[in-house]
């Protein structure tokens, strides 16, 4: 049905090239089909037609975040993942998941300083999430700062006694 909707929405745009909602819905359709590049392009078209279109801005940020996750986790392409995540971050700096993923992609790329920066932001955004402290502790450990690593691991354990099980 998504593929069918995609065809109908493209026809709507042929009839009315400035139909912002058709671009939004095409972005949504392609997002659900995991055609992230197409989805981003359709949201950008919606914003070209209507620069202050909040739904398109919000959905663009989510799509960029999830494209970053996909390229990092599935494709193992950290450079592309970082590109998408950085764009998502410029749209919504308070999205915990985008910030957390930026910490991960920077850590996996060996940039411990940036990993610490983003995981510190993640802790500020979600101070009651044990994983935030666990990730920050791991970044400090990778940077050679065992004191800060242990302090964050202890904080994670105080929130959730099982939070460090994945490190064993």
MARTIGU-379347 format. One record per residue (C-alpha): residue in one letter; residue number from 1; x, z, y. Coordinates in pm, 1 decimal. Example, Ala and Ser with C-alpha at 12.3 -4.5 7.8 and 13.67 -1.06 7.14 Angstrom:
 aa   i       c1       c3       c2
  a   1   1230.0    780.0   -450.0
  s   2   1367.0    714.0   -106.0
***
This chain:
 aa   i       c1       c3       c2
  x   1      0.0      0.0      0.0
  x   2    291.7     65.8    233.1
  x   3    420.7   -286.4    180.1
  x   4     71.9   -422.6    246.5
  x   5     44.9   -213.5    564.6
  x   6    385.4   -344.3    673.0
  x   7    253.7   -702.3    654.4
  x   8    -64.7   -626.0    848.2
  x   9    126.8   -441.2   1118.7
  x  10    368.5   -732.3   1160.6
  x  11     67.7   -959.5   1208.6
  x  12    -66.9   -719.6   1473.4
  x  13    263.2   -746.8   1662.7
  x  14    249.1  -1126.5   1649.6
  x  15    -92.8  -1108.8   1815.0
  x  16     -0.1   -836.4   2061.8
  x  17    381.3   -805.1   2103.4
  x  18    355.6   -493.8   2322.3
  x  19    134.9   -294.0   2085.5
  x  20    336.1     27.5   2080.6
  x  21    130.2    196.2   1809.8
  x  22    193.0    -93.4   1569.5
  x  23    567.8    -42.7   1619.8
  x  24    525.0    329.5   1559.2
  x  25    331.4    266.7   1238.7
  x  26    586.3      8.0   1124.8
  x  27    853.5    269.9   1183.1
  x  28    654.6    517.6    975.6
  x  29    592.1    265.8    697.2
  x  30    958.7    171.6    675.3
  x  31   1060.1    537.1    686.4
  x  32    847.0    611.6    380.3
  x  33    992.7    304.9    208.4
  x  34   1341.3    443.6    292.4
  x  35   1426.0    135.4    493.7
  x  36   1593.2    349.0    756.3
  x  37   1756.7     71.9    959.1
  x  38   1423.0   -109.1    993.6
  x  39   1244.9    214.2   1076.5
  x  40   1492.5    294.0   1354.1
  x  41   1452.0    -57.4   1498.0
  x  42   1071.6    -28.4   1505.5
  x  43   1079.9    312.0   1677.1
  x  44   1325.6    169.2   1929.9
  x  45   1082.5   -118.7   1992.7
  x  46    800.7    129.6   2048.0
  x  47   1022.4    308.3   2301.2
  x  48   1113.2    -21.8   2466.7
  x  49    742.4    -86.6   2521.9
  x  50    671.0    274.1   2620.6
  x  51    987.0    476.6   2704.5
  x  52    796.4    806.4   2724.1
  x  53    624.8    772.5   2384.5
  x  54    669.9   1122.2   2235.2
  x  55    565.3   1031.8   1879.9
  x  56    819.5    749.9   1864.8
  x  57   1094.5    974.9   2002.2
  x  58   1012.8   1252.0   1754.6
  x  59    991.0   1015.4   1457.3
  x  60   1312.5    839.1   1558.1
  x  61   1497.3   1172.9   1551.7
  x  62   1358.5   1258.1   1208.2
  x  63   1442.4    914.1   1070.1
  x  64   1798.1    928.7   1203.4
  x  65   1841.3   1274.2   1046.9
  x  66   1709.3   1163.1    709.6
  x  67   1913.5    842.1    719.5
  x  68   2219.4   1059.1    781.8
  x  69   2129.3   1277.1    484.3
  x  70   2076.8    967.1    267.0
  x  71   2409.3    808.2    362.1
  x  72   2593.3   1135.6    308.3
  x  73   2431.0   1256.8    -13.5
  x  74   2345.8    931.0   -190.8
  x  75   2589.2    671.1    -54.3
  x  76   2878.3    916.5      6.4
  x  77   2940.0    730.6    332.8
  x  78   3032.3   1011.0    571.8
  x  79   3109.8    779.0    863.3
  x  80   2761.7    622.9    860.4
  x  81   2601.9    961.8    791.9
  x  82   2778.1   1107.8   1094.7
  x  83   2669.9    813.7   1311.9
  x  84   2302.7    867.5   1227.5
  x  85   2323.0   1246.2   1255.9
  x  86   2493.9   1231.8   1595.0
  x  87   2216.0   1006.5   1725.7
  x  88   1954.0   1242.9   1585.3
  x  89   2130.7   1534.4   1752.4
  x  90   2115.3   1363.8   2093.4
  x  91   1737.4   1340.9   2053.6
  x  92   1676.0   1695.8   1930.0
  x  93   1960.0   1945.4   1960.6
  x  94   1738.9   2227.1   1828.8
  x  95   1662.3   2069.3   1490.3
  x  96   1818.6   2311.0   1243.0
  x  97   1846.9   2056.1    963.8
  x  98   2028.3   1801.3   1180.4
  x  99   2271.7   2067.6   1301.1
  x 100   2327.9   2194.3    945.4
  x 101   2390.0   1842.6    816.8
  x 102   2636.7   1776.7   1099.8
  x 103   2823.3   2087.7    989.1
  x 104   2831.9   1961.1    632.3
  x 105   2940.1   1605.1    713.7
  x 106   3214.7   1731.2    946.1
  x 107   3331.4   1981.9    685.8
  x 108   3337.9   1716.7    414.5
  x 109   3532.3   1490.4    649.2
  x 110   3793.4   1763.6    697.0
  x 111   3703.6   1844.7   1057.5
  x 112   3674.0   2220.5   1015.7
  x 113   3658.2   2283.4   1390.3
  x 114   3347.1   2067.4   1426.9
  x 115   3199.2   2214.4   1107.7
  x 116   3241.8   2563.6   1255.7
  x 117   3085.2   2447.2   1582.0
  x 118   2773.0   2305.8   1413.8
  x 119   2734.7   2590.3   1165.0
  x 120   2761.9   2836.8   1454.9
  x 121   2477.8   2647.4   1623.0
  x 122   2281.5   2658.3   1296.5
  x 123   2321.6   3038.5   1285.8
  x 124   2186.4   3060.6   1640.6
  x 125   1891.2   2837.6   1552.5
  x 126   1808.2   3022.7   1229.0
  x 127   1967.3   3368.1   1236.4
  x 128   1764.1   3492.8    939.0
  x 129   1869.5   3215.2    699.7
  x 130   2143.8   3329.5    463.4
  x 131   2260.4   2972.2    404.3
  x 132   2354.1   2945.3    772.5
  x 133   2606.6   3227.6    735.8
  x 134   2725.3   3105.8    396.7
  x 135   2798.5   2760.6    541.2
  x 136   2974.3   2910.1    841.8
  x 137   3177.8   3134.8    613.2
  x 138   3282.7   2835.7    404.4
  x 139   3389.0   2644.6    717.2
  x 140   3598.4   2939.4    833.9
  x 141   3750.9   2973.4    486.4
  x 142   3840.8   2602.9    486.2
  x 143   3998.8   2648.7    829.9
  x 144   4214.9   2932.9    693.1
  x 145   4030.9   3213.6    876.3
  x 146   3949.4   3456.1    594.5
  x 147   3844.7   3737.5    831.5
  x 148   3561.1   3535.0    987.0
  x 149   3481.8   3381.9    647.4
  x 150   3431.8   3727.5    492.3
  x 151   3224.4   3851.8    788.0
  x 152   2986.0   3557.0    749.9
  x 153   2971.4   3588.3    372.0
  x 154   2880.8   3956.1    411.9
  x 155   2605.6   3868.1    660.5
  x 156   2469.5   3607.6    417.5
  x 157   2464.2   3866.3    139.0
  x 158   2284.8   4117.8    361.4
  x 159   2003.5   3864.5    408.3
  x 160   1995.3   3736.4     49.7
  x 161   2202.5   3902.6   -225.1
  x 162   2202.9   3572.5   -419.5
  x 163   2313.6   3356.5   -126.9
  x 164   2671.3   3311.5   -245.5
  x 165   2593.5   3230.5   -609.1
  x 166   2663.8   2860.2   -543.3
  x 167   3021.8   2947.4   -442.7
  x 168   3110.3   3096.8   -782.1
***
